[in-house]
Structure formats: C-alpha cells, structure tokens
C-alpha cells in the first residue's frame, strides 16, 4: 500500500485572514450552458461550476494537484485507489458529505445526458463505499493519472438529487430542463443565489465551506455580454469590474486607462479544424455519393491552403502560438520537437492535390464555427473561408452562437468544423489523445466530433494510460501524435492567448487553463 499525502492543504489553512470584503462583477462572451455539473463538456461552463461544486482533488492556480473533498488517498493495488473523505463537509443546503454521495455522483455520470463523463467513462470500472467517509475507485487497468481525471468529477448530494427528481444528468442534446440545470447544491466556496439565463448569475460565499477562504468577496455577479465591443465598454464605463476575455484590439485602450489592467499569458488551448471522417456522404456539401474529406489528399490540400502565419499576424494581431500538433507544448507530456507544421503553405500544391483526388473544380462544404467562443473565432473562419476559396473549396458558413454551435457539435451535425481543446481537466497531453483523437464510442472520446479512427493510435493511447515511467510515457505520446500528423486527420492552427482585464484594485489569479478560480480573487 502506497500512502500519498498532499501538503498543500496545511499551507492553505495557515493563510492570512481575508481583508475587508468586497463584491465583484465580471463578464464573458457566453452564458453557462447549465448549472448541472454532469451535463456539459463545455470548458467555460465546467470552469464556472468549479466555484460551486467540488471534486475529490483539485488544481490550484499553478495547475498543481491538491486535496479537496478527499483529504488523503492511497493505492491498494495497481487498479484500486482508496480515498478518505474530509469529515464535516457541508453542502450549500446544509447536508453532510458522505461516501454515498461520491458513489451516487459516479452513477449519475453514467446516465445518458452526462457529457462530463470524459476520460473517466473509459477507465473507471467501479466506485464503491467502504465506510461512511471512505470510497474505493477501481479502474479497468492501471491509470497513473487518475487524480488528474478526478478533478472534474463534481460531487452532488444524493438526497437533494432524489428529492428534486435530478438523479440523472440533464440531457442538453435533448434540450431537457431539471432542478439541477436551474439551481445548484454543491460544497464549493460559492453558492448560487440566483440564476437568469442570458442574464446575471449571482453567487455568494458558502458560509460553511470546509476550506479557509483566500478571497474577500461577499457577492459575485456574472453577466454574459456577447458583443466584444459592449463588453469592453462595460468595463470602461464601470458596469463590470473584470472581463475573462478581452478582445485583442482593445488591449491598448485598457492599458491606457490608469484605473484598469490587462492580465495576459499563453493558454493551453489548441484551436484546430476537424473533418467528418465517418459518413459515406457529407451532410453539408454538394458532393453526392462520397465523402471527399476521407481522402488524405483533400485534407492535405485544405492544410496547405491555410496560411497560419497570416492568421496569426492579421487576425490574431500577433497574439498566438503556431501549432504543429494537436497537443499544446504547454501540456504535461507533450513533445516540443514535433510541434512544427507538417506541410508548408502552398495554394498551388493544394490545387494539384484536389485535382489528383478528383475535384479539379473543388466542391462546397459546410464550416461549423462559433462566433462567441474562442478568440476571434468568426474572423478566423471568415479568413479561412477566403483562403479555401482560392483553391476551389466553397465554404458554406455555419457561424453560430455558442449555444447553437454546441448543439451542432454535440449532435455531430458538422462536415468541417472549428474546435479548441486545452487538454483539460487533466492538464495533460493524454486528455487530448483520449478525448479528441482516439476512436469515439458511447463512453469515450466525446470530443472526437469527426469520428476519426486509427487502431494503431488507439493501442498507443491504451499503453500511455497505463505507463508509469515518465520517459517511456512521453515517447509513446510522441509516437501517437506523429500518427495523427501523418494522416492529416485535423488541421491544428494555434494556441490562443488568455487575455483578462479588470480594475487595478482587483487581484486576478490567472492560470493557463483560463479558469477564473474565485477563491483566489481579492478586491483591495
């Protein structure tokens, strides 16, 4: 039995008491998809809910793992982990945390609407209570990074869920509503006071939170503002205190204001284009009887038709890191030596490839793209559409709000699409391999929207999941990413920046996973 202790909890308990409390109002480009902690695989929604619901372990602002609802844990065998829950933890409704709540939350993560199942769905075999405050998690095979995966297994109170007819995850694809999607009952540092769709969501501190607050907030108001110009104007005019997404063109305006600040750094997220590899005939195209995107020559033509340097320079205003692979080099385990472009920008070569593939006059294809999710997402898609038109590929624009685009992506109703992935919640390259690239099933690879499949790649991912030696693990990750590169299964574009802004008297603790952890925010 190997005992694992995490020392970070003691340091946090010894932190200085908070100063005078303050309120905070902040904005983002989109609203939450739901308050149900198990229904969404949307990064922003899950990040927001991290302030309300908690998991057995958590990441701090430096993306280091530390105890949360589990105070300690040990490995009983290569496939069995035993977790000892923190005694006296209270849900927002006053209920006490017990082992049965962890077991119930795992069962709820296995209901049809639970898109947050993520990597856990393919690796966890059973979660069982072995005592009032002890649970064992058995995995299908050895999985050394289980703790990373557990950061997104939000724990719900089983009694509250039963009383509110919310024992199953709300199915967003079916547009379901439930008590869990409209209200919340977590153990986290903040509780939901009120919720208005596309309006303000108001949080207040959880008075019975088990941890000692490092924040000094008495009220937090989140207000989605879809228009970038309106968001910036709201900050400049004092209607909001902070933005968790500042348009790049507005950086000089904010920096010129002595009362405001810009907080900026690289994000883990890689923005990429994906293709429908699965259908025999594309849903959104004028090609009948076949799927041109299955042809590697067509995919390579699209790759070589896109000038990523021009996108970085003209659209991203120089604030991007060109991507050579699907896993950001900022992720743990990702190799830097292959993070180079596979083929050069060459529209003439792209035209020749299309002709060789049987499309000398090109073809039309839908491009599903959000217009309020990523940094300059719609502008990128417009620019890419223009580049593709030069080689004869006529883009059918499907540029939609986050809610509509998410519905399209989740229902796999896309021929070509833009997506971004940050390797979360693991903060590890394995997350990209397992969630985005491996063969999609009902329980795994929920973000493999194009349903690309490669048996050799899948076998490597299985080996990576079990490999405990870090050097061998990194070599396997490299081999897997090279397979995807050779097949041109996707077109990686860049890693986008994390750009926040706020009043100078606000301490915004930014992380490369682009998650606002309210427990660290202070207003001076």
N, C-alpha and C positions, 0 to 999 in steps of 0.2 A: 504494500500500500504506500503510495507516494503522497505525502501531505503537502498541499500548496497553500502558502499564506500570502496575502497581499497586504503590504504595509501602508498603502496609500490612505486607508480609512482612518488610521490613527492620526495621520498628519492633518486630515481634514477636520477631525473632531477638535484638534488643537488650534484651529484657525481663530483669528481675532473676531470678536463680535461685530456684527454689522453696524454701519453708521446710520445716520438719520435716514429713514425710509423714504422712498420716492415712487412715483408712478412712471410708467414707460408706455409709449405708443409707438408701434412700428408697422412697417408695410412691406409687402411682397407683391409680385406681379399676378399672383393667382391665389384663389381661396383654397382651403383644405378640401379634399375630396370627401372626407368623412371624419367623424370622431371615433369610429370603430377601429380599435388598434390592430385588428387582424384582417381587415378588408382590403387594404391598399398596399400596392408595391410602389407607390409614388414617393419619391425621395423627400419632397418637401413636406407632404402630409405626415410621413413617418417621423421626420425630424421634429416637427411641431409636437407630435404626440409624445416624444421622448420627455417633454417637460411635464406631461400629465401622467403617463404610465411608465412603469419601470420594469426592468428585466433582472435576471439573476446577477448579471455583471453588466458593466457599462464602460464606455470610453470617456476619458476626461478630455479637456481641451487640447491636449497634446496627442490624442488618439492612443493613449496608454490604457490598458485594461485595469479595472479596479473593481472591488466588491460593490454590489448594490443590494438586492434583496437576499442574496446569499452572502453570508459573512465569511465563509471559507468552503473549500471543496477538496476532494482527493480522488485519485483514480484507484478504483478497486481492482480493475483489470484493464487490459488494453481497450475494451469496449464498454466499460461501465464506470461512470463518474458519479460520485456521491456529493450532494450539495447540502450544506447546513444553512437553513434559513435564518434570517435575522429575527430575533424574538421581539414581539411588541410592535411590529409594523402595522400601521393603520391605513385602511383605505379612506378615501375622501368622505365616504358615507359613515365612517366610524367602525366598519367591520375589521376584524383582525386577520392578518395574513396567516394562512396555514398551508401545509403541504398539498391539501386537496385543491387549493386554488391553482397551484402550478400544474397539477395533473389535468385539471379542467381546462386550463388555458392551452395546453398541448392538444387536448382532444378538440377544442374549438378551432385550433389552427389546422385541423384536418377536415373541416367541413367545406363544402363546395365553394363558398364565397371567399375563402381565406387566401387572398393573393400574397399576404405577408409570410406565407409558409416558407418561401425562399429555399435556401440550401438545406434547411432543417428537414424538409419534406423527403429528401432523398437519403438522409443519413441517420436520422433518429428512428430507432426501432420501437422504443417504449419509454414512457415516463411513468414512474410508479412512486407512491408514497411508502416510505419505510419507517415513518414515525410522524408525529404531529408537525415537526419542523425539519424533516429530513426527506429528501427525494433522491432517487437514482435515475439517471438518464443513461439508457443503453443505446449504443449506436450499432448500425448494421455492420460496421467494420471499424478498425482503429481510425480515429479522426482527431489528430493532434490540435487542430484549431477550432475545436468545438466551442470554446469560450467566446471566440470572435463571433461565431454564428449565433450564440445565445443572446447577444446584445439587442437583437430585435424581437425576441420572444417576450412580448409585453404580457404581464400577468394581470388577469382580471379576477374579481371576486365572484366565485361560483354562485353564491347565494343571491347576489344582486342580479347576475345574468339570468338566473332561473326566475326570479320574481318579476323581471321585466321582459320575459319572453325573448331573451337575446342569447340563448345558449349556442346558436350557430352564427358564424360570421355573416355580416350583411353582404349580400351579393351585389356589388356595384355594377357588374355586367348586366344583371337583370333589373337594374335601377331600383333595387329594394331599399326600404327605409326601416329602421328599427330604433328602439330606445338607445341602443349602443351607437348608432350613427348620429343621433341628435344630442346625446348627453354622454357624460363620462364619469367613471368612478375608479380612478387609479390610485396609486400610492405615491405618485411623484411630487416634486416640490411645489407644483401649482395645480389648482383645481379649476374646472370650468365653471364660471359664474353665469355666463350667458353666451348663447351662440346664435348668430344670424347668418344664413347662407349669403355669400357675396357682400356681407356687411361685417360689423365688428364682432369679434370673438373676444370676450373679456375673461381674463384669468385673475385669480387671487392666490396668495401663498397658502399652502396646506399647513395649517397651524400644528398638526400632529405629525409632520414629516419626521422620519427617523433620523435624518442627517442634520447637521448644523448648517444653516444657510450661509453661503458666502455672498449672496446678493443682498440688496437692501430695498427690494421692491415691495410695495404694498398692493399694486394693481398693474396689470399688463393688458393693453388693448392691442389686438392685432387687427389691422384693417387692410384687406386686399385692395390694391389700386392697379388695374390692368394697364392703363396708359403710362408709359415711361415718363412722358413729359409731365403728366399730372402728379406722378409720384415725386419727382424732383421738386416740382412747385410746392407740393405739400410740405416737404422738408424745409425748403427755403422760407416758406410762409409760416412755419411753426405749427402746422396742423398735425404733423407726426414728428417724433423725436429721432427716429432711425429708419434706415432702409436696408433691407437684406437683399440688395440687388440694385446697384446704381448703374445707369446707362453710361457706357464708356465716354460718350461725348460730353457728359455733364461733369466729369471729374474736375476740369479746370474751374467751373463755376463754384463747385463746392469748396475746392481748395482756396479759392479767392475770398471766401467768407470767413472772417476771423472767429465766428461762433460755431463753425462746423468743421468736421474732419472726415477724411477718407481713409478707410482701413482696407488694404489690398494685399493679396497674395495668390499663389497658384492653387488651383483646385485639383482634386483627384480625378474629376470627371473627364472622360474622353467623349467628344462629340463625333458621331460617325453616321454613314449612310448604310442602310441594310437593304436586302433584296428578298423577295419571295422565292425561296428555293424549292418550295413544296408543291405548289399547284401545277398541274399539267398545262393549264391555260391561265394567264394572268387575269385577275378580276378587273383591273383598270388599265386597259391597253387596247390598241386597235389590231394587235396580232391575234389571230384566231388559230386554235388547234395546237398551239405550242407555247412554251414559256421561254422567251429569249434570255431571261435572267439566269436560267440554268446553265447557259453557255459561258464558260470562263472567258472566252474572247470578248463577249459583250460586257461582262463585269470589268475586265481589264480596260476596255475602251472607255467605260464610264470613269474608271480610276484615272486614266491618263488624260481625260478631257477636263478634269478639275484642277485648277491652278490654286493649290492650297496656300502658296505664298501670297498670291493676290488677295485671297480671302483674309489671311492674317493681316495684311497691310491695309487693305481698303475697307473691309467690313469690320474687322476686329480692332482697327486702329493700333495695330502692333501689340495688342494685349492678348496673345495666345501663344501656345507652345505646340509646334507642328507635331502631329502624331504619326509614328511609323508602325505601331502595333495597336491592338485593341485594349491593351492594359497599360495604363499610365505608368511611366517610370517612377512616379512618386509613390506607387503602391508597394507594399511589402512583397518581396519575391519577384517583382517584375524586372526582366533584364533590360539594361540600358543599351547594350551593344547592338541590339537588333531594332532599336527604336529609330529606324531610318525608313524613308519612303522606298517601297518595293520597285516602283517604276517612276520615271520622270514625267513631268507634264509634257504632253506631246499630242496635240489635237490631230495632227496629220496621221500619226501612228494609230490613233483611236479610230479615225475614219476607215483606215485599211482593215483594222480588226473587225469592225462592224460589217464591212463588205465580205470578208472571209467567212463570217458567221452567217451570211445570207441576208443581211439587212443593209444593202448599199444605199437605200434611201432613208434609213433609220426607221423609227417607229415611235408611237406615243406611249407614255407610261405615267401613271399617277405617282405623285410625290407627296406623301403624308408628312406634314411638318407642323409643329406647334408655332403659334405666334406670340406666346406669352410664357414660355417655359425656360428656354436657355438664353444665353447672352446673344442677342441679335439673331435669334433663330430664323425668323421670317426673312430677314435681309440676306442671311446666308443661303436660304433656299431659293430666293429670287436670283441671287448671283449665280448659284449652281445651275439653275434652270437656263440662264443665259449661256453659260459655258457648254452645257449639253446640247443646246440648240445648234451650236456651231458644228457639231458632228452629226446632226440629223435626228437627235433624240428630242422629241417634243414632249415637254413635261405638262401633265395635267395637274394644275396646282390644287392641292388639298391642304391649304394652310388654315388651321383652325385653332380655336381657343383650347386651353389645356384640357377642359372637361370633354370636349368633343374629340380632340385628338387622342386622349387617353382611352376613350371608349372604342375608337377605331383600332388603336394599337392592341388593347386587351382582347378584342374580338378577332384579331388577326386579319382585319379587313384592309390590308395595305399591300401594294405591289413593290414600291420603293418607298423608303421612309427615313426620316432623321430620328435618331435617338441619342441619348447620352447615358453613360454609366460610370459611376465613381468607385466601383469595387466595394460598395457598402452593402450590408453593415459590417462586413469583415475587415474593411480597410486592407485588403489582401488581394493579390492577383488571382487567387483561387476563386474569388467571388465572380470576377468577370468570366473566367473559364467555365464555371459551373452554371451561372445564371444566364449568361448571354450566348455562349458559344456551344456548349455541349448539346446533344440531341434532346429535343423537348419531349417531355412526357406529361401526364396529368399531374405529376407531383414535383417535377424538377424542371429547371431551365425555363422559368416563366417569362423571361425577357428575350428568349430566342424567337422573336416575332417572325422572322423569315424562315424558321424551321430548317436551317442548315444542319446537316448531319454528316458526321465522319466517324467511322468506327475506330480508326487508329487514334484519333483525337480523344474520343470518349475513354478509351483504355488508358491513355496517359492521364486524363483527369482523375480517373479512379485511383491510379498509383499516387498521384500528387496528394490526394485526400488522405492517404494513409502514411505517407512518407514523413518520418520524424526527423531525419537528418536534413538540416537546412541546405547544405551544399547540394546534395542529391536532389532535393525538392526544387531548388532553383533551376537546376539543369533540366528537369522534367518540364517545368513551366516554360522554359525557353523552347524546348522541342515542340511543345503543344502550340505555342504561338506561331512558330515557323510553319506548321501545317496550315493554319488558318491563313497566313500571309501568302503561301504558295497557291492556295485555291482562290485567292481574292474574294473570300466569302463576304467581306464587308469593305467599306472604304473609310478608314479612320481619317479624321480631319485634323483635330487639335484638342488640346486641353484648354478649357476656358478659364478665365480668371475669376477669383472670388473678390468682388468689389462691394463693400459695405460703406455706408456713410451715416453720420449721426452728429448730434450736438457734442461739443468738445468736453462737456462735463460728464459724458457717459463712457464708462469703460466697457467696450465691446470686445469680448474674448473670441476672436476669430480662429477657426480651425480649417484645415484644408478639405475637410468633408463638408464644408459650407452649412454647418448646423449651428443655429443660434441656441446655445445652452443657457437658458435664462438664469440658471442657478449661479452663474458666474458674473452676471451683469450688475453693475453698480452705477448709481446716479449720484454724483458728487455736488 
